[in-house]
Amino acid sequence: MFQIVKKKDLNAEVVWMDILAPAIAKKAKAGQFIIFRVDETGERVPLTIADYDREKGTVTIIFQKVGASTQKLAQKNEGDFILDFVGPLGTPSHFENVKKVAVIGGGVGCAIAYPQAKALHNAGVCVHMIAGFRNKEIVILKDEMEAVSNRFFLATDDGSTGQKGFVTDVLRSLLKQGEQYDLVVAIGPIPMMKFVSQLTKEYEIPTIVSMNPIMVDGTGMCGGCRVTVDGKVRFACVDGPDFDGHKVDFDELIRRNNFYREQETRARETGCRLLSMQPEKGE
């Protein structure tokens, strides 16, 4: 059992939790993830490690209440326990020979982009952080991202705060102004990562994206998290989650991620069918 030692709402749909998990906090690195299970009837859900504190033995997760499991997790409070919290999983991010990097986060993806920016900043790299949201009501981690950035840019689709437009608009403007980056890190909705990668390919800037496809076991055995990269099948849980954005087949990934959308909606609205089908005692 793993205890929730801190919980706060970042907005109406996004929750921050610190989980007491000393063994994971001791080994966690930027780019890795955990898999949690709320209770014995819950599904296994992967979440990127947003931060960690080795001294306190805590691991920070930030999640959006989009499915049945994340909604159930969001109902937990400080002092409560969850059943499973496994990790760190995945390959840590590796940043070599870079002096100036643009880190781009979209929506809840900023919770994943933030630890990347923090790791780069702590390594002495010049970080330009670009964060994009639909509107000001859902902005998260602004102060945290700004603290690990040499330059910070906030954009919203409707212009309600920051610059009006998309993260690609901000990036393109910076590139036209003459900014040169050794690397771009883009994390967020798949379409956003796709269009960022298309833009950086024009400028021949190496680009890393973080994949979050359907995942079950987190060890490469189920094959559910397969991603086509450079024409070859890769597994996000063991080969990733970071991949070369110029080589990812984003269109295929979008189709695969949408495959279970109907079932996910039904589970969120009605709960797990398997539970309702359990026989009564004595049957």
Phi, psi and omega per residue, in radians:
M1 nan 2.523 -3.081
F2 -2.219 2.270 -3.024
Q3 -1.594 2.456 3.022
I4 -1.507 1.988 -3.073
V5 -1.760 -0.249 3.088
K6 -2.650 2.432 3.102
K7 -2.537 2.357 3.023
K8 -2.640 2.559 3.100
D9 -1.517 2.153 3.105
L10 -1.467 -0.532 2.942
N11 -2.767 -2.931 -3.047
A12 -1.122 -0.386 -3.046
E13 -2.091 -0.173 -3.035
V14 -2.043 2.330 -3.047
V15 -2.145 2.443 3.041
W16 -1.825 2.300 3.048
M17 -2.379 2.426 2.952
D18 -1.836 2.163 -3.108
I19 -1.894 2.318 3.097
L20 -1.334 1.851 -3.104
A21 -2.602 1.302 -3.015
P22 -0.983 -0.700 -3.100
A23 -1.130 -0.642 3.123
I24 -1.315 -0.763 3.140
A25 -1.046 -0.560 -3.116
K26 -1.145 -0.542 -3.021
K27 -1.982 -0.159 -3.035
A28 -1.101 2.509 3.064
K29 -2.384 2.802 -3.139
A30 -1.012 2.393 3.110
G31 1.724 -0.257 -3.116
Q32 -1.535 2.993 -3.092
F33 -2.454 2.979 3.055
I34 -2.145 2.899 2.965
I35 -2.157 2.227 -3.137
F36 -1.994 2.773 2.975
R37 -2.447 2.136 -3.044
V38 -1.127 -0.812 -3.134
D39 -2.640 -3.051 -3.038
E40 -1.169 -0.301 3.109
T41 -1.713 -0.041 -3.040
G42 -1.440 2.800 3.064
E43 -1.526 2.837 3.113
R44 -1.511 2.169 -3.057
V45 -2.199 2.208 3.097
P46 -1.488 2.477 3.051
L47 -2.465 2.371 3.107
T48 -1.196 2.490 3.071
I49 -1.258 2.000 -3.093
A50 -1.431 -0.501 3.111
D51 -2.994 3.012 3.111
Y52 -2.751 2.722 3.100
D53 -2.291 1.837 -3.061
R54 -1.147 -0.615 -3.125
E55 -1.215 -0.754 3.127
K56 -1.415 -0.307 -3.128
G57 1.305 0.506 -3.101
T58 -1.958 2.651 3.071
V59 -2.154 2.278 -3.127
T60 -1.659 2.289 3.005
I61 -2.143 2.527 3.096
I62 -2.270 2.187 -3.017
F63 -2.476 2.733 3.096
Q64 -1.783 2.442 -3.124
K65 -1.415 1.410 -3.062
V66 -1.941 -0.423 -3.094
G67 -2.210 3.101 -3.104
A68 -1.060 -0.711 -3.075
S69 -1.254 -0.721 3.127
T70 -1.238 -0.532 3.056
Q71 -1.180 -0.684 3.112
K72 -1.161 -0.706 3.112
L73 -1.111 -0.689 -3.118
A74 -1.138 -0.355 3.117
Q75 -1.362 -0.242 3.109
K76 -1.317 2.706 -3.117
N77 -2.197 2.981 3.092
E78 -0.974 2.327 -3.110
G79 1.695 -0.351 3.092
D80 -1.330 2.918 -3.124
F81 -2.136 2.649 2.951
I82 -2.054 2.757 -2.990
L83 -1.277 -0.926 -3.036
D84 -2.154 2.482 3.084
F85 -2.673 1.687 -2.944
V86 -1.947 2.380 3.110
G87 2.846 -2.959 -0.103
P88 -1.300 2.469 -3.122
L89 -2.008 2.814 3.119
G90 1.480 2.943 -3.141
T91 -1.556 2.227 3.128
P92 -1.070 2.671 3.082
S93 -1.186 2.438 3.121
H94 -2.114 2.133 3.122
F95 -2.114 1.903 -3.089
E96 -2.131 2.436 3.053
N97 0.976 0.719 3.081
V98 -2.090 2.405 3.127
K99 -2.001 -0.422 -3.112
K100 -2.511 2.144 -3.027
V101 -2.325 2.428 2.989
A102 -1.734 2.110 3.101
V103 -1.870 2.167 -3.034
I104 -2.091 2.200 3.112
G105 -2.130 2.458 3.106
G106 -2.131 2.071 3.107
G107 1.059 -2.314 3.134
V108 -1.132 -0.316 3.065
G109 -1.055 -0.314 3.083
C110 -1.119 -0.453 3.098
A111 -1.179 -0.403 3.096
I112 -1.643 -0.626 3.131
A113 -1.194 -0.584 -3.118
Y114 -0.992 -0.890 3.133
P115 -1.123 -0.496 3.070
Q116 -1.161 -0.807 3.123
A117 -1.100 -0.688 -3.131
K118 -1.120 -0.757 3.137
A119 -1.106 -0.732 3.115
L120 -1.149 -0.788 -3.131
H121 -1.060 -0.760 -3.134
N122 -1.174 -0.380 3.115
A123 -1.542 0.043 3.095
G124 1.540 0.210 3.132
V125 -1.433 2.496 3.034
C126 -1.320 2.092 -3.053
V127 -1.993 2.188 2.944
H128 -1.856 2.039 -3.083
M129 -1.819 2.251 3.080
I130 -2.089 2.061 -3.126
A131 -2.034 2.289 -3.116
G132 -2.157 2.426 3.125
F133 -2.452 2.871 3.109
R134 -1.198 -0.746 -3.124
N135 -2.733 3.055 -3.042
K136 -1.206 -0.408 -3.105
E137 -1.151 -0.417 -3.064
I138 -1.916 0.195 3.118
V139 -1.149 2.314 3.112
I140 -2.266 2.694 2.976
L141 1.030 0.449 -3.103
K142 -1.034 -0.863 -3.110
D143 -1.130 -0.718 -3.132
E144 -1.117 -0.765 -3.129
M145 -1.187 -0.700 -3.129
E146 -1.122 -0.582 -3.100
A147 -1.198 -0.386 -3.114
V148 -1.934 0.377 -3.111
S149 -2.151 2.465 2.990
N150 -1.337 -0.617 3.001
R151 -2.398 2.354 -3.099
F152 -2.155 2.325 -3.129
F153 -2.215 2.263 3.116
L154 -2.009 2.288 3.135
A155 -2.292 2.502 3.042
T156 -2.271 2.565 -3.107
D157 -1.014 -0.688 -3.050
D158 -1.700 -0.025 3.135
G159 1.320 0.264 -3.102
S160 -1.221 -0.339 2.985
T161 -2.748 2.647 -3.094
G162 1.181 -2.718 3.121
Q163 -1.444 2.547 3.084
K164 -1.447 2.271 3.114
G165 2.331 -2.943 -3.101
F166 -1.774 2.908 3.123
V167 -1.074 -0.545 3.110
T168 -1.160 -0.570 3.086
D169 -1.120 -0.748 3.139
V170 -1.154 -0.796 -3.123
L171 -1.090 -0.785 -3.136
R172 -1.079 -0.696 3.123
S173 -1.094 -0.745 3.129
L174 -1.125 -0.714 3.137
L175 -1.155 -0.678 3.105
K176 -1.185 -0.462 3.106
Q177 -1.363 -0.102 3.096
G178 1.812 0.052 3.089
E179 -1.115 2.392 3.134
Q180 -2.153 2.276 -3.098
Y181 -2.101 2.482 3.057
D182 -1.351 -0.412 -3.060
L183 -2.802 2.585 2.981
V184 -2.110 2.316 3.065
V185 -1.994 2.087 -3.085
A186 -2.128 2.191 -3.097
I187 -2.426 2.192 -3.134
G188 2.858 -2.696 3.104
P189 -0.983 2.557 -3.082
I190 -0.994 -0.776 3.114
P191 -1.038 -0.652 3.118
M192 -1.102 -0.811 3.139
M193 -1.119 -0.609 3.105
K194 -1.088 -0.840 -3.075
F195 -1.282 -0.559 3.035
V196 -1.114 -0.753 -3.134
S197 -1.132 -0.655 3.095
Q198 -1.119 -0.693 3.140
L199 -1.186 -0.811 -3.111
T200 -1.194 -0.442 3.090
K201 -1.160 -0.620 3.089
E202 -1.038 -0.642 -3.085
Y203 -1.691 0.067 3.119
E204 0.985 0.778 3.102
I205 -1.808 2.123 3.084
P206 -0.928 2.417 -3.039
T207 -2.396 2.297 3.086
I208 -1.929 2.349 3.057
V209 -2.140 2.702 -3.136
S210 -1.935 2.111 -3.067
M211 -1.600 2.446 3.088
N212 -2.358 1.079 -3.126
P213 -1.367 -3.115 3.087
I214 -1.037 2.313 -3.065
M215 -2.468 2.530 3.141
V216 -2.102 -1.155 -3.002
D217 -1.644 -0.447 3.116
G218 1.367 0.185 -3.119
T219 -2.142 0.080 3.123
G220 1.538 0.057 -3.066
M221 -1.483 -0.615 -3.026
C222 -1.417 -0.501 -3.137
G223 1.376 0.048 -3.093
G224 -1.198 -0.409 -3.054
C225 -1.715 0.384 -3.086
R226 -1.138 2.458 3.139
V227 -2.352 2.400 3.090
T228 -1.545 2.076 -3.122
V229 -2.231 2.086 -3.115
D230 0.986 0.643 3.092
G231 1.389 0.043 -3.115
K232 -2.101 2.605 3.133
V233 -1.372 2.242 3.051
R234 -2.196 2.748 3.133
F235 -1.959 2.102 -3.040
A236 -1.055 -0.545 -3.040
C237 -1.276 -0.493 -3.115
V238 -2.056 -0.582 3.105
D239 -1.520 -0.337 -3.079
G240 -2.127 -2.618 0.268
P241 -1.449 -0.079 -3.125
D242 -1.463 2.362 3.095
F243 -2.483 2.847 3.070
D244 -1.208 1.975 -3.083
G245 -1.086 -0.395 -3.135
H246 -1.398 -0.148 -3.075
K247 -2.033 -0.081 -3.113
V248 -1.370 2.387 3.035
D249 -1.489 1.524 -3.068
F250 -1.165 -0.642 -3.107
D251 -1.101 -0.730 3.093
E252 -1.120 -0.720 -3.125
L253 -1.112 -0.699 3.098
I254 -1.076 -0.767 3.126
R255 -1.086 -0.753 -3.104
R256 -1.184 -0.718 -3.126
N257 -1.178 -0.458 3.133
N258 -1.495 -0.118 -2.998
F259 -1.080 -0.672 -3.079
Y260 -1.822 0.310 -3.094
R261 -1.023 -0.723 -3.129
E262 -1.133 -0.772 -3.140
Q263 -1.138 -0.658 3.132
E264 -1.125 -0.713 3.122
T265 -1.117 -0.734 -3.137
R266 -1.135 -0.706 3.134
A267 -1.132 -0.676 3.138
R268 -1.152 -0.631 -3.042
E269 -1.496 -0.577 -3.017
T270 -2.083 -0.200 -3.064
G271 1.523 3.085 -3.059
C272 -1.268 2.218 3.132
R273 -1.122 -0.561 -3.099
L274 -1.065 -0.625 -3.139
L275 -1.170 -0.691 -3.124
S276 -1.242 -0.291 -3.103
M277 -1.671 -0.010 3.141
Q278 -1.136 2.396 3.129
P279 -1.210 2.594 3.071
E280 -1.235 2.712 3.108
K281 -1.036 2.347 3.141
G282 1.714 -0.250 3.135
E283 -1.381 nan nan
